[in-house]
Amino acid sequence: MKNLLFPQPDAVFCRPTMPDTISAPAMPVAPAANQTEVFAVHGADPEVLAYAMARYSRSSLSMKESLREISSQRAEQFLNTFYFQYGHRSIADLAHVAFAIERLSLLAAISLVDEQRWDGQERSTRYQNFKKSGWYTPSFGADAAAQEQYTAAAQDLFASYDRISLGMMESLKAAIPRPEEMKPDAYERTLKARAFDVARYLLPLATNTSLGQIVNARTLETQVSRLLSSPFAEIRNLGEKLREAAAGAAWNVNHDNLRALQQEIAAVDPALGAKAEELLLREVKTAPTLVKYAAPNAYEQATRQELAQAAAELMRGTAIAPAPVVDLLEQEPLEVELATSLLYPHCHYSYRQLRDQVAALGAAQREEMVALGAKHRGRHDELLRGFHSGSGLRFDILMDIGGFRDMHRHRRCVQLLQGYTDAHGCEVPDCPGQPTLAEAGLQAEYNRAMDAAFAAYASLSQSSAAEARESAQYVLPLGTRCRSLFKMDFAEALYISELRSTVAGHFSYRRVAWEMYQAVAKAHPSLAQYFRISDVNEPVDLLQR
């Protein structure tokens, strides 16, 4: 008999149906005609729920009927057929999984969250003291001297972070007395956040953090594959751990209470206790089927190397030209944008400087560069992010890494990130109306710590050991400037400018949001009236959050 529910791999796919005559359960009372029924669903495993939702397209069964009838084994069979054999990746959009990822470096965290379809929260450098977080230490192989230098650099940055946190706190207290109506704990908490806003510039990318994420299985599969393709060992290991967590037993927050209940039942009736154990304490694996084939992306790995080589050959060691904090780019032919966007993440040049070189090439050479971006693309690979071109507004932004991490949260735009380097120097924290580092007597300490970190980076970058060269970026502080390209439409530019310019925000991204608004207003004067912008040059009430 032909299997309509789970066709054989060589079967011709033409929208197979799910028969309604599957082990008919007790039918619920049907709602009255034309009466919409809405209910939330709780307790179904993510993959089982995804299967049940996917059945809407192939069966007339209701959600309740489907979930009563489906087993995890049948869900796995279905997903193996339709997800892997027929490429119906939209099914994985229906399975959402929550993860806690703890004790990873800031560098790895930035890479982890670099997904357009991502939801989560990370430890805040504004509201938490990171002096006890510790830091990630990569493998240095036999190069003990490099590891010693790395450790010394991290220790020095954390010591300076602590001194500047305390020093800024004292300076803020001296400059801003507590209003009588403000409670002492609220006053301390508010000023401490302001002090951390300054001190965070000295946290190295090696700093340990923690975050939680809720993603669908398709995003998870893409995320794991991308992490496994990273040049950083820590990030590759993170990809492995995510895949293992999705395939293994999930942590059940109610496990201890359920175990106690099961033991009470077993004490009264051992047979019933055994059934309760099977039902209440069974292992739940959140996405064992949907991520089991996630592997390093050969397309991304091979293309990364070739595009980096192409960018180096194009620029031939040209000095990096000065660039503004925010550069709103005018439109150019799509072919030029595609070639420039593909090269941009693999160098440290501004988009404008890189684009001028690309535009000077002949059409055939530009086509060769675009072709490099798709040369190694496999059957199921999505095009690289650089191919997302044609947006109306594009901002090339040069800012501190800490401020970039806040801008990174805006996922309705296309973001192209460059690697971390000392080539752009660092930012000096400066908030209008707040005591400066110089006024607090901390400027010399800040300069010394930054110089020492950059010296350690330069030394590690020149090491003969590959492990030591990889580790160099970890010692760069969050005050280091980094470059990124944001592509968006007008609504998103307005949203970012309005949200990030508010007085409650960090002074770093407030300045970038203001510059974005200024750039749009200059290029499109008639549209400036629609921005509800806060002038970041005006002093703020530092006790307002």
Sequence and secondary structure as in RCSB ss.txt:
>XXXX:A:sequence
MKNLLFPQPDAVFCRPTMPDTISAPAMPVAPAANQTEVFAVHGADPEVLAYAMARYSRSSLSMKESLREISSQRA
EQFLNTFYFQYGHRSIADLAHVAFAIERLSLLAAISLVDEQRWDGQERSTRYQNFKKSGWYTPSFGADAAAQEQY
TAAAQDLFASYDRISLGMMESLKAAIPRPEEMKPDAYERTLKARAFDVARYLLPLATNTSLGQIVNARTLETQVS
RLLSSPFAEIRNLGEKLREAAAGAAWNVNHDNLRALQQEIAAVDPALGAKAEELLLREVKTAPTLVKYAAPNAYE
QATRQELAQAAAELMRGTAIAPAPVVDLLEQEPLEVELATSLLYPHCHYSYRQLRDQVAALGAAQREEMVALGAK
HRGRHDELLRGFHSGSGLRFDILMDIGGFRDMHRHRRCVQLLQGYTDAHGCEVPDCPGQPTLAEAGLQAEYNRAM
DAAFAAYASLSQSSAAEARESAQYVLPLGTRCRSLFKMDFAEALYISELRSTVAGHFSYRRVAWEMYQAVAKAHP
SLAQYFRISDVNEPVDLLQR
>XXXX:A:secstr
   SSS  TTS  S     S SS         TT        S  HHHHHHHHHGGGT    HHHHHHH  HHHH
HHHHIIIIIIS  GGGGGG EEEEEEEEEEHHHHHHHT  SS EEEE  TTTS  TTS B     TT HHHHHHH
HHHHHHHHHHHHHHHHHHHHHHHHHS   TTS HHHHHHHHHHHHHHHHGGG BTTBEEEEEEEEEHHHHHHHHH
HHHT SSHHHHHHHHHHHHHHHSB   TTHHHHHHHHHHHHHH HHHHHHHHHHHS   BSSTTTTTT    HHH
HHHHHHHHHHHHHHHTT       SEEE     HHHHHHHHHHGGGSSS HHHHHHHHHTS HHHHHHHHHHHHT
T  TT    GGG    SEEEEEEEEHHHHHHHTT TTSEEEE    STT B     TTS  TTTTT HHHHHHHH
HHHHHHHHHHHT SSHHHHHHGGGGSBTTBEEEEEEEE HHHHHHHHHHHTSTTS HHHHHHHHHHHHHHHHH G
GGGGG     TTS   TT  
